[in-house]
Amino acid sequence: MYKYILKRLLFLIPTILGVTFIIYAVMNITPGDPGRAILGANAMQADVDAYNHMLGYDLPFLQKFVNYVQDLFLKGDFGISYFTKQPVFAEIWPRYGFSVRLALMGALLSAVIGIPLGIYAAVKQYSLWDTVPSVISFLIAAIPGFVVGMLLLYIFALKLNWLPSYGASSLRHYIMPMLALAIPPAAQNMRFTKSSMLESIRQDYVRTARAKGAPERTVIWKHALKNAMLPVVTQMGLTLGALIAGAVVVEKLFSLPGIGSLIVDRIPFKDEPVIIGGTILLSVCFAVIMLVVDVIYAFIDPRIKAKYVKMKGK
Amino acid sequence: MSRNETDKTKETILEIKDLKVIYQTDAEVIEAVNHIDLNILRGRTLGLVGETGAGKTTTALSILRLLPEMTGKIRGGSIFFEGHNLLEVDENWMRALRGNAISMVFQDPMSSLNPVLTIGEQISEVIRLHEPDLPRREVEEKVDSTLNLVGIPASRKAEYPHQFSGGMKQRVVIAMAICCEPALLIADEPTTALDVTIQAQVLAMMSDLKHRLGTSMLMITHDLGIVAQTCDDVAVMYAGEIIEAGTVEDIFLNEQHHPYTTGLFQSIPDINKKSDRLKPIPGLMADPANLPKGCAFAPRCGQCREICTKEHPVLTAWGTHQLRCHLFASSEKEQERGAE
């Protein structure tokens, strides 16, 4: 098992190389340059070229790629931002921490709302417990995430004036962004949990549990749920990953200092070090989440664990 | 529970009377079990024989009241177990019975064990459910002794179902069913999913356990070989009806049989007779959503007469042997509907 985890962590190296290469390649084929973006449309071309040269932007992209990878792996250096001239790591790290915190809370909330509702909907299929949450969940699935955020802003900040509408200086500031992040995946979690539970409560071993004389509570929460959790855990992992990088809209809406909005802000300036540094951290985070999901799998399902142990034996 | 009171009566432990079960879906009503009567005597094994879809498993699930909640409905009759009508007692009563006084071995051991729990946990769960006051250590001891009884080393109880072979899994299922020493064990095709050598082992083990624990048994099967090997009494089921019943001797030795039973026997190869091919029963079983008016077997019967398609045959009895067929109804023997 540990060997497997170590192996998975080593896979991070090619992942980082691939991500870096792809971003340099994409940056290379898209128009625009940092010199023009920073100096403005009226600057002389000679000044722009000189500025780009100073940044090291005018080097061939393969060379830039090799330099970057050398700095990163040998010195742990993420470079200097073209735009702010600050070290990239110092710029992205706090924002990254903020995003992870927000996403963790959002994912947790979406699980706390979605999973129990999904279980109840499956157990009480065709009753009000099923139909009402299902209809609401379909409704939410049809609405873009930012609309949820705007509705929250309208109700709680503008009309009721209960919650602050921007910034992140106190716990109360987190409430609306968290809800805006959590509600769409909560609806998704509910549907996933429901379909997975519906499948699992029709299995023979659930009938066996009933034939043992187990009360319905035990049958559902012990026998059916554990088997139904695998797809839900996968879904949770994907949600968490998506919330870290994909919270841009919510970050913009509530003026929050997240990593997603930082990357998006720097794209017009072609601030390569920040964009690449941010993306590398995100992909590492995503890979770690997926690894955690796999480890949880092994804890839930002994058959999967057996496979890992066999791998270890090789 | 009043299990001791009834110990003095050496007779019927389970009495099913006029049981009618349907499956109701939006599209149709499936008449799975149609007014059957069954008696299981204490310490004896009743074989319930019939082809797939005849209503055998439905009958078994009705006894435990475990029919699919949304569709399966009991529409009449009674099931008396140790003096109580199981169709009238409340759910808590049923829960106390299930796995304790009446337990069931299911057909497919591959899917009837929970893949994410160790077999030890799954067996001890039954004991803890029905003897909640038993100390943990004694529960574990009971698990160990039950595993030994079914021929699995107790050291393997921390393993998961996927680490066992099919035959071993069925032993685990049987261990789960017998660990509370049930008065009635329902075995629903316990060996169908196993290969032949393992079948023989499991059957021998079950017979042995039955004698050791004095358990009555309902053995559901489509295999007449298993019936001959394990059963004392036999009921043949066709399209949700008991069409022939009696002791094993009645079924295997008597001359007179329902044409369906005769057909069942002719579908088995006989090593002593030289014949070119087997005689399978032609046609398919009657659609239980649309049963014929007369005898349900009439469309497939080689001896079908006019009356067979018009009138439902009644039960004719010779001592312990009962038949539901027009061929024998008009004979000189006395007619008795629902005779003992």
Boltz contact constraints between the chains, C-beta under 6 A:
constraints:
  - contact:
      token1: [A, 204]
      token2: [B, 111]
      max_distance: 6.0
  - contact:
      token1: [A, 204]
      token2: [B, 112]
      max_distance: 6.0
  - contact:
      token1: [A, 205]
      token2: [B, 112]
      max_distance: 6.0
  - contact:
      token1: [A, 205]
      token2: [B, 113]
      max_distance: 6.0
  - contact:
      token1: [A, 205]
      token2: [B, 114]
      max_distance: 6.0
  - contact:
      token1: [A, 208]
      token2: [B, 112]
      max_distance: 6.0
  - contact:
      token1: [A, 210]
      token2: [B, 66]
      max_distance: 6.0
  - contact:
      token1: [A, 211]
      token2: [B, 64]
      max_distance: 6.0
  - contact:
      token1: [A, 211]
      token2: [B, 98]
      max_distance: 6.0
  - contact:
      token1: [A, 211]
      token2: [B, 104]
      max_distance: 6.0
  - contact:
      token1: [A, 212]
      token2: [B, 99]
      max_distance: 6.0
  - contact:
      token1: [A, 212]
      token2: [B, 126]
      max_distance: 6.0
  - contact:
      token1: [A, 213]
      token2: [B, 95]
      max_distance: 6.0
  - contact:
      token1: [A, 213]
      token2: [B, 98]
      max_distance: 6.0
  - contact:
      token1: [A, 213]
      token2: [B, 99]
      max_distance: 6.0
  - contact:
      token1: [A, 213]
      token2: [B, 100]
      max_distance: 6.0
  - contact:
      token1: [A, 213]
      token2: [B, 129]
      max_distance: 6.0
  - contact:
      token1: [A, 214]
      token2: [B, 129]
      max_distance: 6.0
  - contact:
      token1: [A, 223]
      token2: [B, 114]
      max_distance: 6.0
  - contact:
      token1: [A, 226]
      token2: [B, 116]
      max_distance: 6.0
  - contact:
      token1: [A, 227]
      token2: [B, 116]
      max_distance: 6.0
  - contact:
      token1: [A, 301]
      token2: [B, 116]
      max_distance: 6.0
  - contact:
      token1: [A, 302]
      token2: [B, 160]
      max_distance: 6.0
  - contact:
      token1: [A, 303]
      token2: [B, 162]
      max_distance: 6.0
